[in-house]
């Protein structure tokens, strides 16, 4: 017959429950814990290799930790705009139904990813805020418009990194100059001409 102690040990080494993982995922961005502990928990969750015992220990650490500040200064942001962290770009906006509350959504080629942006505002810092030129550079690099999360398909928009509707909103006068320069590029002009010729057939 299995002893109580053995049963208890078996529980600790069983895979973490969905409820435990959901709680860890919810609390991890909100709590102030050491970087080493955060990295270890994130790695285990990402690998799907966290046990019930480890999850329980992680939750003990998280619930004992203080909440992160919601103010700027390296522990979160309360300014709308585009931010880049670890290669990903997030659009931060103020909630329309809850003034003073900010949330983030990740920019992807498949539209906005709200799940990926959950809790991110608490991890961003003001120095991650992107300029209009930075946003355009991201568009050139990714082929995605950060403003509307749409895939750029026009040759000029691809070359600039922002489309004609979103560009002026994000980059202002800088966008107009960049678009004019892109339109005069021989390679871009040839691509535009080819598209027009194909449409005329």
PAZAPA-4460 file (N, C-alpha, C; in steps of 0.05 Angstrom, whole numbers, plus 32768, in hexadecimal, padded with zeros to 4 digits):
% residues 201
    n_x    n_y    n_z   ca_x   ca_y   ca_z    c_x    c_y    c_z   seq   type   mol
   8011   7FE8   8000   8000   8000   8000   8012   8019   8000     1      X     A
   800B   802D   7FEF   801B   8045   7FED   8018   8056   8006     2      X     A
   802E   805F   8011   802D   8070   8029   8024   808C   8021     3      X     A
   801B   809A   8036   8012   80B6   8032   802A   80C7   8027     4      X     A
   8042   80C2   8032   8059   80D1   802A   805F   80CC   800D     5      X     A
   805E   80B3   8004   8063   80AC   7FE8   804F   80B9   7FD6     6      X     A
   8035   80B9   7FDF   8020   80C6   7FCF   8025   80E4   7FCC     7      X     A
   802E   80F0   7FE2   8034   810C   7FE2   804A   8113   7FCF     8      X     A
   805F   8102   7FCF   8076   8106   7FBD   806D   8103   7FA0     9      X     A
   805B   80EF   7F9C   8051   80EB   7F81   8042   8104   7F77    10      X     A
   8033   8110   7F89   8024   8129   7F81   8037   813E   7F79    11      X     A
   804D   8141   7F87   8060   8157   7F81   806D   8154   7F66    12      X     A
   8070   813B   7F5D   807E   8137   7F43   806B   8133   7F2C    13      X     A
   8051   8134   7F31   803E   8133   7F1B   803F   814D   7F0B    14      X     A
   8036   814D   7EF2   8036   8166   7EE2   8024   817B   7EEF    15      X     A
   802C   8194   7EED   801C   81AA   7EF8   8001   81AB   7EEB    16      X     A
   7FED   81B3   7EFA   7FD2   81B5   7EF0   7FCE   81CE   7EDF    17      X     A
   7FBA   81CE   7ECE   7FB4   81E6   7EBE   7FAE   81FE   7ECF    18      X     A
   7FA1   81F9   7EE6   7F9B   820F   7EF8   7FB4   821B   7F04    19      X     A
   7FC7   820B   7F0B   7FE1   8215   7F16   7FEF   8226   7F01    20      X     A
   7FF0   821B   7EE8   7FFE   8229   7ED3   7FF1   8243   7ECC    21      X     A
   7FD6   8243   7ECC   7FC7   825C   7EC7   7FCD   8271   7EDD    22      X     A
   7FCF   8268   7EF6   7FD4   827B   7F0C   7FF1   8286   7F0A    23      X     A
   8004   8275   7F03   8020   827E   7F00   8022   8292   7EE9    24      X     A
   8015   828C   7ED2   8015   829D   7EBB   8009   82B8   7EC1    25      X     A
   7FF4   82B8   7ED1   7FE7   82D1   7ED9   7FF8   82E2   7EEB    26      X     A
   8005   82D5   7EFF   8013   82E4   7F14   8030   82EB   7F0C    27      X     A
   803C   82DC   7EFB   8058   82E0   7EF4   805F   82FD   7EEB    28      X     A
   804E   8308   7ED8   8055   8324   7ECF   804E   8339   7EE4    29      X     A
   803E   8332   7EF8   8035   8346   7F0B   8046   8348   7F25    30      X     A
   8057   8335   7F29   8065   8333   7F43   8083   833A   7F40    31      X     A
   808E   8345   7F55   80AB   834C   7F55   80BA   8335   7F62    32      X     A
   80C7   8325   7F51   80D8   830F   7F5A   80F3   8311   7F4D    33      X     A
   8107   8303   7F58   8122   8304   7F4D   8122   82F9   7F30    34      X     A
   8134   8305   7F20   8135   82FE   7F04   813B   82E0   7F00    35      X     A
   814C   82D5   7F12   8153   82B8   7F10   813B   82A7   7F14    36      X     A
   812B   82AE   7F28   8113   829E   7F2E   80FF   82A1   7F17    37      X     A
   80FC   82B9   7F0D   80E9   82BE   7EF7   80F1   82AD   7EDE    38      X     A
   810B   82AE   7ED8   8115   829F   7EC0   8110   8281   7EC3    39      X     A
   8115   8277   7EDB   8111   825A   7EE0   80F4   8252   7EDC    40      X     A
   80E2   8262   7EE7   80C6   825C   7EE5   80BD   825E   7EC8    41      X     A
   80C5   8273   7EBA   80BD   8277   7E9E   80C8   8260   7E8D    42      X     A
   80E0   8257   7E92   80EC   8241   7E83   80DC   8227   7E87    43      X     A
   80D5   8221   7EA0   80C6   8209   7EA6   80AA   8209   7E99    44      X     A
   809D   8220   7E9B   8082   8223   7E8F   8084   821F   7E71    45      X     A
   8097   822D   7E64   809A   822B   7E47   80A0   820F   7E3D    46      X     A
   80AF   8200   7E4D   80B7   81E5   7E46   80A1   81D1   7E4D    47      X     A
   808D   81D9   7E5C   8078   81C7   7E65   8083   81B2   7E78    48      X     A
   8098   81B9   7E87   80A6   81A5   7E98   80A3   81AB   7EB5    49      X     A
   808F   81BA   7EBD   808C   81C2   7ED9   807A   81AE   7EE8    50      X     A
   8082   81A5   7EFF   8072   8192   7F0E   805F   81A0   7F21    51      X     A
   804D   8191   7F2D   803A   819D   7F41   804A   81A9   7F58    52      X     A
   805E   819B   7F62   806E   81A6   7F78   807C   81BF   7F71    53      X     A
   8088   81C0   7F59   8097   81D8   7F50   8084   81EF   7F4C    54      X     A
   806C   81E8   7F41   8058   81FD   7F3C   804E   8209   7F57    55      X     A
   804B   81F7   7F6A   8042   81FF   7F85   8057   8212   7F91    56      X     A
   8071   820A   7F8F   8086   821B   7F99   8087   8236   7F8B    57      X     A
   8084   8235   7F71   8084   824E   7F61   806E   8261   7F6A    58      X     A
   8056   8256   7F6E   8040   8266   7F77   8044   8272   7F93    59      X     A
   8051   8262   7FA4   8058   826D   7FBF   806A   8285   7FBC    60      X     A
   807E   8283   7FAA   8090   829A   7FA6   8081   82B2   7F9B    61      X     A
   8070   82AD   7F87   8062   82C3   7F7A   804E   82D1   7F8D    62      X     A
   803F   82C1   7F9C   802B   82CE   7FAE   8038   82DC   7FC5    63      X     A
   8051   82D5   7FCC   805F   82E2   7FE1   806C   82FC   7FD8    64      X     A
   806F   82FF   7FBD   807C   8316   7FB2   8069   832E   7FAF    65      X     A
   8074   8346   7FB0   8064   835E   7FAD   805C   8361   7F90    66      X     A
   8047   8370   7F8B   803E   8376   7F70   8051   838B   7F64    67      X     A
   8055   8389   7F4A   8065   839D   7F3C   8056   83B7   7F3C    68      X     A
   8065   83CD   7F3B   8059   83E7   7F39   804D   83EB   7F1E    69      X     A
   8037   83FA   7F1C   802A   83FF   7F03   8034   841A   7EF7    70      X     A
   8048   8426   7F04   8052   843F   7EFA   806B   843A   7EE9    71      X     A
   8074   844F   7EDA   808B   844C   7ECA   80A4   844C   7EDB    72      X     A
   80BB   8448   7ECF   80D4   8448   7EDE   80E1   842D   7EDE    73      X     A
   80DB   841C   7ECA   80E8   8402   7EC8   80D7   83EB   7ED2    74      X     A
   80C0   83F1   7EDE   80AF   83DC   7EE8   8093   83DC   7EDB    75      X     A
   8091   83E8   7EC4   8078   83E9   7EB7   8075   8404   7EA8    76      X     A
   8061   8406   7E98   805C   841F   7E89   803F   8427   7E8A    77      X     A
   803B   8441   7E8A   801F   844C   7E89   801E   8462   7E73    78      X     A
   802C   845D   7E5E   802C   846F   7E47   8026   845E   7E2E    79      X     A
   8012   8466   7E1F   800A   8458   7E07   8020   845A   7DF2    80      X     A
   8023   8446   7DE1   8036   8447   7DCC   8040   842B   7DC5    81      X     A
   8055   8429   7DB5   8060   8410   7DAD   807A   840B   7DBC    82      X     A
   807D   83F2   7DC6   8094   83EB   7DD6   80A0   83D1   7DCA    83      X     A
   80BB   83D0   7DCC   80C8   83B7   7DC2   80D7   83AA   7DD9    84      X     A
   80D2   8391   7DDD   80DF   8382   7DF2   80E5   8366   7DE9    85      X     A
   80FF   835D   7DEB   8107   8343   7DE3   80FF   833C   7DC6    86      X     A
   8101   8350   7DB4   80FB   834C   7D98   80DE   834F   7D91    87      X     A
   80CC   834E   7DA4   80AF   8350   7D9E   80A6   836D   7DA2    88      X     A
   8092   8375   7D93   8087   8390   7D94   806B   838F   7DA0    89      X     A
   8065   83A1   7DB2   804B   83A2   7DBF   803F   83BE   7DBC    90      X     A
   8025   83BF   7DB8   8018   83D8   7DB8   800A   83DC   7DD2    91      X     A
   8011   83F1   7DE1   8005   83F6   7DFB   7FEF   840B   7DF8    92      X     A
   7FD8   8406   7E03   7FC2   8418   7E02   7FB4   841B   7E1D    93      X     A
   7FA6   8431   7E21   7F97   8435   7E39   7F7B   8429   7E35    94      X     A
   7F71   841B   7E49   7F57   840F   7E48   7F41   8425   7E45    95      X     A
   7F2F   8421   7E33   7F19   8434   7E2F   7F05   8432   7E46    96      X     A
   7F03   841B   7E53   7EEF   8417   7E68   7EFA   841B   7E84    97      X     A
   7F15   841D   7E86   7F22   8420   7EA0   7F39   8433   7E9E    98      X     A
   7F33   844D   7EA0   7F47   8462   7E9D   7F5E   845E   7EB0    99      X     A
   7F76   8461   7EA5   7F8E   845E   7EB5   7F99   8442   7EB5   100      X     A
   7F8A   842F   7EA9   7F94   8414   7EA7   7F9E   840F   7E8A   101      X     A
   7FB7   8405   7E88   7FC3   8401   7E6E   7FC6   83E3   7E69   102      X     A
   7FC5   83DB   7E50   7FC8   83BF   7E48   7FD9   83BE   7E2F   103      X     A
   7FE4   83A7   7E2A   7FF5   83A3   7E12   7FEA   838D   7E00   104      X     A
   7FEF   8390   7DE7   7FE9   837A   7DD4   8000   8377   7DC1   105      X     A
   8008   835E   7DBC   801F   8359   7DAB   8018   835C   7D8E   106      X     A
   802B   8367   7D7F   8028   836A   7D62   8030   8351   7D54   107      X     A
   801F   8344   7D45   8025   832B   7D36   801B   832D   7D1A   108      X     A
   8023   831B   7D09   801A   831A   7CEE   7FFE   830F   7CEC   109      X     A
   7FF3   8305   7D02   7FD8   82FA   7D03   7FC5   830C   7D12   110      X     A
   7FCC   8325   7D16   7FBB   8337   7D25   7FC6   833B   7D41   111      X     A
   7FB6   8349   7D51   7FBF   834E   7D6D   7FBE   8335   7D7E   112      X     A
   7FD2   8331   7D8E   7FD3   831A   7DA0   7FD1   8325   7DBD   113      X     A
   7FB8   8324   7DC7   7FB3   832F   7DE2   7FBF   831D   7DF7   114      X     A
   7FBF   8302   7DF2   7FC9   82EF   7E06   7FE7   82F4   7E0A   115      X     A
   7FF6   82F8   7DF4   8013   82FD   7DF6   8019   8317   7E04   116      X     A
   8006   832A   7E03   800B   8344   7E10   8001   8345   7E2D   117      X     A
   7FF5   8330   7E37   7FEA   8330   7E52   8001   8335   7E67   118      X     A
   7FFD   8349   7E77   8011   834F   7E8C   802A   835D   7E82   119      X     A
   802D   8361   7E68   8046   836B   7E5E   804B   8388   7E67   120      X     A
   8035   8398   7E6B   8039   83B4   7E73   8049   83B6   7E8D   121      X     A
   8049   83A1   7E9E   8058   83A2   7EB7   8075   839B   7EB3   122      X     A
   807C   8390   7E9B   8098   8389   7E96   80A6   839D   7E84   123      X     A
   8097   83AD   7E76   80A3   83C1   7E65   80AE   83D8   7E75   124      X     A
   80C0   83E8   7E68   80CB   83FF   7E75   80CB   8416   7E60   125      X     A
   80CC   842F   7E69   80CB   8446   7E57   80E0   8446   7E41   126      X     A
   80F7   843B   7E47   810D   843B   7E33   8107   8428   7E1C   127      X     A
   80F2   8418   7E1E   80EB   8405   7E09   80D7   8412   7DF5   128      X     A
   80CE   842B   7DFB   80BB   8439   7DEA   80C8   843E   7DCE   129      X     A
   80B9   8438   7DB9   80C4   843B   7D9E   80BC   8456   7D92   130      X     A
   80CE   8461   7D82   80C7   8479   7D73   80B9   8471   7D5A   131      X     A
   80AE   8485   7D4B   80A1   847F   7D32   80B4   8472   7D1F   132      X     A
   80CD   847A   7D1F   80E1   846E   7D0D   80E7   8451   7D15   133      X     A
   80E7   844C   7D30   80EB   8430   7D3A   80D4   841E   7D30   134      X     A
   80BB   8429   7D32   80A4   8419   7D2A   80A5   8413   7D0C   135      X     A
   80AE   8427   7CFC   80B1   8422   7CDF   80C7   840D   7CDA   136      X     A
   80DD   840E   7CE9   80F2   83FB   7CE5   80E9   83DF   7CEB   137      X     A
   80D8   83DC   7D00   80CC   83C2   7D06   80BB   83B8   7CEF   138      X     A
   80AC   83CA   7CE2   809B   83C3   7CCB   80AC   83B9   7CB4   139      X     A
   80C2   83C6   7CAF   80D4   83BD   7C99   80DF   83A2   7CA0   140      X     A
   80E7   839E   7CB8   80F3   8385   7CC2   80DF   836D   7CC1   141      X     A
   80C6   8373   7CCA   80B2   835E   7CCD   809E   835C   7CB7   142      X     A
   809A   8372   7CA8   8085   8372   7C94   8069   8376   7CA0   143      X     A
   8068   837F   7CB9   804F   8383   7CC7   804C   83A1   7CD0   144      X     A
   8035   83AC   7CCD   802F   83C7   7CD7   8029   83C5   7CF5   145      X     A
   8039   83D1   7D05   8035   83D0   7D22   801C   83DE   7D2B   146      X     A
   8014   83F2   7D1C   7FFC   8402   7D23   7FE2   83F2   7D21   147      X     A
   7FE0   83E2   7D0C   7FC7   83D3   7D08   7FCB   83B5   7D07   148      X     A
   7FE4   83AC   7D09   7FEB   8390   7D09   7FE4   8382   7CEF   149      X     A
   7FE3   8391   7CD9   7FDE   8385   7CBF   7FF8   8380   7CB0   150      X     A
   7FF8   836C   7C9E   800F   8366   7C8E   8012   837B   7C78   151      X     A
   8029   8386   7C75   802E   839A   7C60   8032   838D   7C45   152      X     A
   8022   8395   7C31   8024   8388   7C17   802B   839B   7C01   153      X     A
   8028   83B5   7C05   802F   83C9   7BF1   804D   83CD   7BF1   154      X     A
   805B   83CE   7BDA   8078   83D1   7BDA   8083   83E9   7BE9   155      X     A
   8075   8400   7BE6   807E   8418   7BF4   807B   8415   7C12   156      X     A
   8064   840A   7C1A   805F   8406   7C37   8073   83F2   7C43   157      X     A
   807A   83DE   7C33   808D   83CA   7C3C   80A9   83D7   7C40   158      X     A
   80AF   83E9   7C2E   80CA   83F6   7C2F   80CB   840A   7C46   159      X     A
   80B5   8416   7C4D   80B4   8429   7C63   80AF   841C   7C7E   160      X     A
   809E   8407   7C7E   8098   83F9   7C97   807D   8401   7CA2   161      X     A
   806F   8413   7C95   8054   841C   7C9D   8044   8423   7C85   162      X     A
   802A   841F   7C86   8018   8425   7C70   8010   8442   7C6F   163      X     A
   8002   844B   7C5A   7FFB   8467   7C57   7FE6   8472   7C6B   164      X     A
   7FD7   8460   7C77   7FC3   8469   7C8B   7FD0   846A   7CA7   165      X     A
   7FDE   8455   7CAE   7FEA   8454   7CC9   8004   8464   7CCB   166      X     A
   8013   8466   7CB5   802C   8474   7CB6   802C   8490   7CC2   167      X     A
   801B   84A2   7CB8   801A   84BD   7CC2   8012   84BE   7CE0   168      X     A
   8002   84AB   7CE9   7FFA   84AB   7D05   8011   84A4   7D17   169      X     A
   8022   8492   7D0D   8038   8488   7D1E   8051   8499   7D1B   170      X     A
   8057   84A2   7D03   8071   84AE   7CFE   806F   84CC   7CF6   171      X     A
   8057   84D5   7CF1   8053   84F1   7CE9   8062   84F9   7CD0   172      X     A
   806F   8510   7CCF   807C   851A   7CB8   8093   8507   7CAE   173      X     A
   809F   84F9   7CC1   80B4   84E7   7CBA   80AA   84D2   7CA6   174      X     A
   8091   84CA   7CA9   8086   84B5   7C98   8084   84BF   7C7B   175      X     A
   807A   84D7   7C78   8077   84E2   7C5D   8091   84E3   7C4E   176      X     A
   80A6   84EC   7C5C   80C0   84ED   7C4F   80CB   84D2   7C48   177      X     A
   80C6   84BE   7C5A   80D0   84A3   7C55   80C1   8496   7C3E   178      X     A
   80A7   849C   7C3C   8097   8490   7C27   809F   849C   7C0C   179      X     A
   80A5   84B6   7C0B   80AE   84C3   7BF3   80C8   84B7   7BEA   180      X     A
   80DA   84B2   7BFC   80F4   84A7   7BF6   80F1   848A   7BEB   181      X     A
   80E0   847B   7BF8   80DB   845F   7BF0   80CF   845E   7BD4   182      X     A
   80BD   8470   7BCE   80B0   8470   7BB4   80C4   8476   7B9D   183      X     A
   80D8   8485   7BA3   80EC   848C   7B8F   8102   8477   7B8C   184      X     A
   8102   8463   7B9D   8116   844E   7B9A   8110   843D   7B81   185      X     A
   8123   8439   7B6F   811E   842B   7B56   8112   840F   7B5A   186      X     A
   811C   8400   7B6D   8112   83E5   7B72   80F5   83E5   7B7B   187      X     A
   80EE   83F7   7B8E   80D3   83FA   7B97   80C1   8403   7B81   188      X     A
   80CA   8417   7B72   80BA   8422   7B5B   80B4   840C   7B47   189      X     A
   80C7   83FA   7B42   80C3   83E4   7B2F   80AE   83D1   7B3A   190      X     A
   80AE   83CC   7B54   809A   83BA   7B60   807E   83C6   7B5E   191      X     A
   807C   83E0   7B63   8062   83EE   7B60   8058   83EC   7B44   192      X     A
   806A   83F1   7B31   8062   83F0   7B14   8059   83D5   7B0C   193      X     A
   8066   83C0   7B16   805F   83A4   7B0F   8043   839E   7B1A   194      X     A
   803D   83A7   7B32   8023   83A2   7B3E   800D   83B0   7B2E   195      X     A
   8012   83C9   7B26   7FFF   83D8   7B16   7FFB   83CB   7AFA   196      X     A
   8010   83C2   7AEF   800E   83B4   7AD4   7FFD   839B   7AD7   197      X     A
   8001   838C   7AEC   7FF3   8372   7AEF   7FD5   8378   7AF4   198      X     A
   7FCF   838E   7B02   7FB3   8394   7B08   7FA5   839E   7AEF   199      X     A
   7FB4   83AA   7ADC   7FA8   83B4   7AC4   7FA1   839F   7AB0   200      X     A
   7FAD   8387   7AB3   7FA8   8372   7A9F   7F8C   8366   7AA2   201      X     A
***
